[in-house]
Each structure stands twice: as structure tokens, then as C-alpha cells.
Amino acid sequence: MEYTYSCRNEEELIALGEVLGSLLNPKDVIAMEGDLGAGKTTFTKGIAKGLGVTKVVNSPTFTIVKEYNGRMPLYHMDVYRLEESDEDLGFDEYFYGDGVSIVEWAHLIEDYLPSERLTIHLYYEEVGRKIVLSPSGTRYHQLCEELKHECARD
């Protein structure tokens, strides 16, 4: 089952991410996919806001992983530059650690990702973005149902 949302602008994309962030727990893994500029980092800014992160969130393109502190750690990864690498950079320490992991371009490290995770695809629309959530595992199906419920209240 997939869950689809439409956001007309950056503010709505951040707001949806914020609601999702407020529902996340330690060890949650979010795999993000979408073309360049589709809004992966913008959506992550919203998730960070929902986790209580107060620092400016930006793309970790050159560092691969950026850590932020909120009500729990946020591990924001951009693995785009690892496309040609088979190197294990200790992803398990993040995925099974005390925080939330967000992986942009996650398909590039598919072999390292937990089988249970939330995959989010962002697509361009004529106006705004379409966000498709694909949960794998009971935890992530429940999370998507909680998000749907919270969004229905707005």
C-alpha cells in the first residue's frame, strides 16, 4: 500500500515533513528518492523541525552524513557520491542507533538498508510536488496511518 500527498509549495512540503518528524522514533529509517531539486532536502528540513532540530538543515552532499540534535539525533545522509563505491561507511551504526536516519538517493546503498523502512519518492507536478510513501514493515505501515490521521485533522 502506498500513501500519496500533494504539496503546492515549499511551505506545504516542510509542513508535511514536520508532521512526519513528530511521529518518528529512534531507529526509524527513511529512504528518500527523487530527481535533483525534487525537494528531498526541503522535506528533510520539515522532518528535522518535527524532531525539534533548531540548526539549519542543508544537504550533506560533500560530507555524506550530517548529524543534528533534536528530541533524538537526526542522521541526514546524501549517498549520491557513493554510486561507484562498494565501501561500507558504518551505516548500521546509524540505522540501528539512537536516532532517525534519512538517506537521500537511498537506492545507491540498497544492500546496506534495513528491509523494514519508509521509502519516500518525490515527484515534480505541474504545481508543486507529489510525495509517495511506501512503507515496508509493520512499524512503517502504522507510521503512515498515523500520518494520514494527523493530516486529516488539519
C-alpha positions in Angstrom: 0.0 0.0 0.0 1.2 3.5 -0.8 0.2 6.8 0.6 0.2 9.8 -1.7 0.2 13.5 -0.8 0.4 16.7 -2.9 2.2 19.8 -1.8 1.7 23.0 -3.8 4.8 24.8 -2.5 7.8 24.5 -0.3 5.9 25.6 2.8 3.4 22.7 2.5 6.3 20.2 1.8 8.0 21.4 5.0 4.7 21.2 6.9 4.1 17.6 5.8 7.7 16.7 6.8 7.2 18.3 10.2 4.1 16.2 10.9 6.0 13.1 9.9 9.0 14.1 12.0 6.8 14.5 15.1 5.8 10.8 14.7 9.2 9.3 14.3 11.1 7.1 16.8 14.7 6.1 17.3 15.9 3.6 14.7 13.4 4.8 12.1 14.9 4.7 8.6 13.6 6.9 5.7 14.9 6.2 2.2 14.4 9.3 0.0 14.2 9.2 -3.8 13.6 11.9 -6.4 15.3 13.8 -9.1 17.7 16.6 -8.4 15.7 19.5 -7.0 12.6 17.4 -6.3 12.6 18.5 -2.6 14.4 15.7 -0.7 16.4 18.2 1.4 13.4 20.5 1.8 11.3 17.6 3.1 14.1 16.7 5.4 14.0 20.2 6.8 10.4 19.7 7.8 11.2 16.3 9.4 14.0 18.0 11.3 11.6 20.7 12.5 9.2 17.9 13.7 12.1 16.4 15.6 12.9 19.7 17.3 16.1 20.4 15.4 16.9 24.1 15.6 20.0 24.2 13.4 19.8 25.0 9.7 19.5 21.7 7.8 21.2 21.6 4.4 22.4 18.9 2.0 25.3 16.7 3.2 26.4 16.2 -0.4 30.1 16.7 0.4 30.2 15.1 3.9 27.8 12.2 3.2 26.4 12.4 6.8 25.3 15.3 8.9 24.1 14.9 12.4 21.6 17.1 14.1 20.3 17.1 17.6 16.6 17.4 18.5 14.4 15.2 20.7 16.6 12.5 19.3 19.6 12.6 16.8 18.8 13.0 13.1 21.3 11.4 10.7 20.9 13.0 7.3 22.8 11.2 4.6 23.3 12.0 0.9 24.9 9.0 -0.7 24.8 10.4 -4.3 28.6 10.4 -4.4 28.8 6.8 -3.4 27.4 5.5 -6.6 30.7 3.9 -7.7 31.7 2.8 -4.2 31.3 -0.5 -2.5 32.6 0.9 0.7 30.6 0.3 3.9 30.8 3.5 5.8 29.3 2.1 9.0 25.7 2.7 8.1 24.5 0.1 10.6 25.7 2.4 13.4 23.2 5.0 12.2 20.4 2.7 11.2 20.3 0.8 14.5 21.5 3.7 16.6 19.6 6.1 18.9 18.2 8.4 16.2 16.4 8.7 12.9 18.2 8.1 9.6 17.2 9.8 6.4 19.0 8.6 3.3 18.9 10.7 0.1 19.5 8.6 -3.1 18.9 5.5 -1.0 18.8 3.1 -3.9 22.6 3.6 -4.3 23.1 1.7 -1.0 20.2 -0.7 -1.3 22.3 -3.6 0.1 23.0 -1.7 3.3 19.5 -0.5 4.0 17.3 -2.3 6.5 14.5 -4.3 4.8 11.9 -2.5 7.0 11.9 1.2 6.3 9.8 4.0 4.8 10.7 4.9 1.2 9.6 8.3 0.1 9.5 9.3 -3.6 9.2 13.0 -4.5 7.9 13.9 -8.0 7.6 17.1 -9.8 4.0 18.1 -10.6 2.7 21.0 -12.8 2.3 22.9 -9.5 4.3 21.6 -6.5 5.3 18.1 -5.7 3.7 14.7 -5.3 5.0 12.7 -2.4 4.6 8.9 -2.3 5.2 7.0 0.9 5.9 3.3 0.5 6.2 1.5 3.9 8.0 -1.8 4.4 7.2 -3.5 7.7 4.6 -3.1 10.4 6.2 -0.1 12.1 6.1 1.9 8.9 2.6 0.9 7.9 1.5 2.1 11.3 3.5 5.3 10.9 1.9 6.1 7.5 -1.6 5.5 9.1 -0.7 7.9 11.9 0.5 10.5 9.4 -2.7 10.1 7.3 -4.8 10.5 10.5 -2.8 13.6 11.6 -3.0 15.2 8.1 -6.8 14.6 8.1 -7.1 16.6 11.3 -5.7 19.8 9.6 
